[in-house]
Amino acid sequence: MAPDPLPDFGTGRLPGEAFHRACAVVRAMGPVVEVPYFGGTALFLARHGDVVGAFRDNERFPAGAHYEIVIEPVQGRTFESMDGDDHNLYRQLAQPAFRSRAIERFDAGGLAATANEVVDGFAGRGRADLMADFCAVFPFWVISRKLGLPPAGDESLRRWSFDLLGFVSDPGAARAARDEFDEHLAPVIEERRRQPTDDVLSALLHHEVDGRRLDDEEVVAHVRMFFAAGAATTYHAFGNLLYVLLTHESALAAALDDPQRRPAIVEELLRWEPPLGALPRIATRDAEWQGTAIPAGSMLLFGIAAANRDPAVHDRPDEFDPDRDPVGLISFGSGPHFCPGSHLARRELLTGLDVLLERLPGLRLDDPAGVEPVSTTLRAPEAVHAAWNPA
Ligand code: HEM
C-alpha cells in the first residue's frame, strides 16, 4: 500500500493527534524532510537534536529574516526581526518589559486581579466558550495592564493585535491597526516621558544601555510586539491547557485535588501540545544540515511539537504525563532568540488556572465541538464550550 501523502504543514487543519502523527512520520523519514507548505514546500526538521541545534545556529538560520516579511511592515522594527549586535542591544533596551520592579509588583497581585476581572464577565452564566471569553481576553489584558495602559483601551488593543497578526492574509486591516496603535499610544507615551510613573511603559521609556534609549517610534513598535508575540502565544497555550484538562479526567482531578501539581501539569502541557507547533525560518544563505543542502531562500520549519515528542528524549512521548522529567522542552525556542516572556507565560497559565478552578466549580466540557487544537504553526482549539455550577 502506498504511504499516505504528507499533509500541507501550512494550511492543514490537522486536529488533535492527527498533527502529531504527521510529525512522527516526518521524524522517522530523516533529519531534513521536504514537506508541503502553503502550496509550495518547506524543509522540516523534526528531531529533537536537530531542532535545538538549528535554533542555536543563528549564523546559518538567523531568525530575523522571516519576521521582517511577516510582521515588521506593520509591527515596526523590533529585536524580533534583528540579529547579531543590533538584536543584543535592542533586547537589552526592552529588558524592563521582562524584568523590572514594575513587573514584580504586577505579578504579585495584578495577574490574579486581571484574571478575576475577566471571569467576572461570565462566571454567573454557568456556561461559556472559554476560548472566546477567557483565553482570547486574559493575556491581552495582562499586557496592557502590565504596561500601565488605561483599561478603557483594553478591547481596542486586543482587536488591533489580532489584526496585526493577520498581516499576511489581510494587509489592509493590519495597516489600519498599526496606525490606530500609534494614535492610541502617542498621548500616553508623551505623558510618561514628561511624568514617569512606576509602570512598565515608563521603565521602557527611561531605560538606558550604553547611553542609548528607545525613541518613541521604537517604543511603540516594541509595545505592538508584546501584544502580538506575547499575548497571542499565551492565548493559544491557554486554550490547549483547557483542552487537556477538560478531555483528560485524571489531569483535571489532579489539578483540583492538589494545587501543588499544577506547575507540572502546565509544564507537561507545554511539551505535549505547544502553541507554536512549528516555527518557520528562511535560510538567508546557502547552507547544509546533516548532509542535506539548504539553498538560500529555502523555507524551513523547526518542528517544536515534533521535537517535544521525540522518542529519543521521552518514553511514551504521546502520553500526557505530568509526572515525567521535564527535560529538553523546546517550546520557548533556544539560542539568542529564546523567548524572553517564558517566565510571564508560565505565571499567566498558572494564575489563570488557579482563578478558573476556584471561580468555576464543577468545571466540565459542555460540548466537544471545536475543542481539539487545530493548525500547525499556531495551534489551539477553535472553541472550548464549558459548563460549571454557578454560585
Ligand atoms: C506559552 C506562551 C509562549 C510561547 C510558547 C512562546 C514561544 C516563543 C518562541 C518559540 C520564541 C522564539 C522565536 C524564534 O526563535 O524565532 C519566542 C520569542 C519571543 N517571545 Fe515568546 N512565547 C510565549 C509567550 C511570550 C510572552 C508572554 C511574551 C511577552 C511579551 C513573549 C515575548 C517574546 C518575544 C519578544 C520574542 C522574540 C525574542 C527574540 O527575538 O529575541 N512570548 N517565544
Boltz pocket constraint, residues with backbone or C-beta under 6 A from the ligand:
constraints:
  - pocket:
      binder: B
      contacts: [[A, 63], [A, 79], [A, 80], [A, 81], [A, 82], [A, 91], [A, 97], [A, 225], [A, 226], [A, 227], [A, 229], [A, 230], [A, 231], [A, 233], [A, 234], [A, 237], [A, 274], [A, 275], [A, 276], [A, 279], [A, 280], [A, 330], [A, 331], [A, 332], [A, 333], [A, 334], [A, 336], [A, 337], [A, 338], [A, 339], [A, 340], [A, 341], [A, 342], [A, 344], [A, 345]]
      max_distance: 6.0
